[in-house]
């Protein structure tokens, strides 16, 4: 059981802006970082939210592995494409701007693709794909990341968990928002099982000898063992997950001419992350009236929801649905942050002369 | 053990053209269909090759569920996009033309996306993605298909095995060619296990009650049980495979305004398939010199191949590598077709007054 504190979003956002400001991040940029972080907590993806402010972004800004000024440079550009050098600045800032640019291009030319090199971790992949929804477009967002996943028939971590996010608008239903790591699970999930003293299912991880393992201690952050790609073993078609992880590395590493695979830095390493991203926006109206598309989306969603359920199940979900439900609840009741994260923020804030003195709107146990 | 006969590609192609001609398909179109079918056999994907000529395409052309003239209509078009109505003609013909159009658009505008509605089964997804390789572009190809896969928490087949294919060129290495069903396995793989009297692994299929099953008899072509999406169960993240299958249905069914999910016809049903496709070409040169991209691809492939191997494994594969090895061998030694398929072709040919009298270049047992 853990204590969960709920805060007003604007209070947390104001703190993030002050915090980042202390580390040299301009106010407008810090607002973007804060919005991406808080979106994660609001959507229930708390592994990518406030928990990372001090432990990841704060530390790395302080140590100059992230350039607080995010000196973006457009390396090449056409009506439909752009390649951006993120100057190893804040991943959220370059990503927000890159997706905006993709959307602008899609407005004029129906499609926009923007790739980014020399960037830092950009938070939740879905955030940028969902930016397209506001414009009634399809949105795509991907990033490569530090090596945690073994290729099929390999025994060490070579690929990142390389997520793929795609968003498509609907009419009355929630939009479709896929946001999936291309590994079976992220490393954080293995750590949760370890903490709880549970075995992990076969197909999540291999040990350092390359054998499939049920022991979460044998899969630790890329140095001990490795995660398995989506699917797991060969017989369960783990090579498809591996193929998807490599696809993300091609689009985010090779296309922009950045780093790939084991060249990408770990959060704890004294170097830049040097990850890359891929963003795409597609203007649905170029194909057919977007209203027709959205109504057909509702029809498809209804067909899925009305389909017969498996034993013990009463609901079939659409990608992103749980996150929308979370967001609905959390926007009303406050952004949830677990007590240990608040403790860390308090300690870090003291060191920085920036006390974390925000009052929660409520507390609960989870 | 099964006898495999090998033929000259041009002999089989000439037969397909005559065969299709008898059923009203114009010669130029029949050449496209033949090339796609033979590519499948050459690449080792024999489930999508000559085996389907009589059993699927022949039957359905004869019964007018495929329009032999493939009356293509461009419904809407911009510099970068097009929506094509395939007139429920030959899926290969409209798909070939759609991908060509996407490539032409990418030449002029860096990106081309073409969606197709009212089409028929288009064969191997990789074929169209790989067309982009000849132009040093990235290629994407997807199709929706008849319902065989249950959504996570569902108990009936609602989604197709909806494949995703992506191709990216390399320099000295084989190109990257991903071609994956978004289900764990295709239905044909379950049938192979059934024939061999073997249990199927847990995570491939559910029975008609929605329970996971090891009995291949309990998963039969969408009417009895269902395939599971890539990943399998919830705990193994089958909902990601489900999310990808739905993505394909959105891009191939909703975007062009065609059929979705259970609206799509089964091969044995007396109606049009009414599937849809999605094609994309991306001009790498718009981002950076393609030569640099290709050399970096080689570098990435080498890193993967040099990575430490799991016990009992001596090679890490890249998506599409096995198929390139197959193609190399089969182009030299002849297109392999198993004897039972030749028997069917002979019977069908007699009925049509078109004797299948091609001499194989060799025979072997497999």
Interface residues (C-beta under 8 A of the other chain):
Chain A: X75 X76 X78 X79 X80 X81 X83 X109 X110 X111 X113 X115 X138 X150 X151 X152 X153 X154 X155 X156 X158 X166 X168 X176 X178 X180 X184 X185 X201 X203 X206 X209 X210 X211 X230 X231 X232 X235 X236 X237 X239 X240 X241 X242 X243 X244 X246 X247 X249 X250 X253 X254 X255 X256 X257 X260 X261 X262 X282 X283 X284 X286 X287 X288 X292 X293 X296 X297 X299 X300 X303 X304 X307 X308 X309 X310 X311 X313 X315 X316 X317 X318 X319
Chain B: X75 X76 X78 X79 X80 X81 X83 X109 X110 X111 X113 X115 X138 X150 X151 X152 X153 X154 X155 X156 X158 X166 X168 X176 X178 X180 X184 X185 X201 X203 X206 X209 X210 X211 X230 X231 X232 X235 X236 X237 X239 X240 X241 X242 X243 X244 X246 X247 X249 X250 X253 X254 X255 X256 X257 X260 X261 X262 X282 X283 X284 X286 X287 X288 X292 X293 X296 X297 X299 X300 X303 X304 X307 X308 X309 X310 X311 X313 X315 X316 X317 X318 X319
